[in-house]
Amino acid sequence: MHFRSCTRLGSAIFAILLAAGHGLSQEPSVQITFLDVGQGDAIVIRAPEGQTIMVDAGRQNALRYLQQMGVAEIDLLVATHPHADHIGGIEEVLTARPVRFYMDNGLPHTTATYTSLMGTLQRLENVTYLEATARRIEMGGVSIDVLPFPTSEPQGTEVDHNNRSIALILSFGQFSAFLSGDSEELELTHFLTSGVAKDVTLLKAPHHGSANGFTRDFLEVASPEVVVISVGAGNAYLHPRPEALTEFGSVADHVYRTDRDGHVTVLGYADGRYEVVLGQDVVASGAERAAGRLPGLGPDVAKKVSVTVVADTPGDVRGNLNGEYVEIQSHATVPLGIGLWKVCDVSSRCFRFPEGARIEPGRRVVVYTGYGTNDGVSFFMNNDRAVWNNDGDEATLFDAEDNPVVRYVYE
């Protein structure tokens, strides 16, 4: 029998309190964060030893939360199935963070989102592809069992991607979690008859709490103590469905949903206990927050960073000020802290990076002229008019003390 503990802290301060250990156990734990990405799935898992696993990345904008969490690299990135609300944000993550291993269900899709993602994966030579075969993956003290999905398909029918979702059982001592993408009745019955879904601590609600995202038999055997529903407020599918909420509530002690609770973090301990933290800030440890305030690389920093201006992409930039931008590329082998640095044109029109900004080794950030929301890789000057002259200008990168680091001049 698992021991339970549920902690609810204010959204503005809970990450700081958690890092300081206020009210939460200091024992090693696996941390599972269900990100509030609207109608979609994005889950970040951290092993006690620091390894990071990401399961899906929502439709978009998951990267900004990785930045807040201080996630510098990802050991394993899993796309449960190729629907846009699960893989739409993966390409952005792949191009902004080093990823060691990538896994998907191996079934192609016809969408532009899927095609673009596959093209990016082919260009990233350092990412190792893993087949979603039955296997166990060890990440420090955390074990991840990859469950085989049904392979038979009625002749002449289209691939049922929901029922080919990769399912994972995560274990840390006596704590366990069952994550299964958008599995519906067919796949859940397959897992039930395979005997793999017995007595888990945490269940990610399959298919966002849809009417076909559960069976009574599956829930009774899985017997979760906590259910988390990744779902967007006011979604067109009316998820979660009332019948799903009723069934989840009948078997679990706690049911959380990202549309109401924001990010949901479950801390699982080896003896089976768990703690739940809710709120709009993403959990980050003190060490990870400190990593976001990295110093520069010393006097030779100019050799390890370069700047390029794209002053005029095809089309009318006046109607799209984000058609002009500056790329800042790191050639360093360690993260480069650029918090409070600035980039300026020859007329001293400048953009200053927010505190904690950083460039991962070998990666780049982009500063657009127009409006948008900074996510740690894409930054926006929020200007109403163009900055970079088509007929010649320069971009100078200054450090936090306004010392010039590198200059790019074009004619």
Secondary structure, 3 states (H helix, E strand, C coil): CCCCCCCCCCCCCHHHHHHHCCCCCCCCEEEEEECCCCCCCEEEEECCCCCEEEEEECCCCHHHHHHHHCCCCEEEEECCCCCHHHHCCHHHHHHHCCEEEEEECCCCCCCHHHHHHHHHHHHCCCCEEEECCCEEEEECCEEEEEECCCCCCCCCCCCCCHHHCCEEEEEECCEEEEECCCCCHHHHHHHHHHCCCCCCCEEECHHHHCCCCCCHHHHHHHCCCEEEECCCCCCCCCCCCHHHHHHHHHHCCEEEEHHHHEEEEEEEECCCCEEEEEECCCCCCHHHHHHCCCCCCCCCHHHHEEEEEECCCCCCHHHCHHHCEEEEEECCCCCEECCCCEEECCCCCEEECCCCCEECCCCEEEEECCCCCCCCCEEECCCCCCCCCCCCEEEEEECCCCCEEEEEEEC
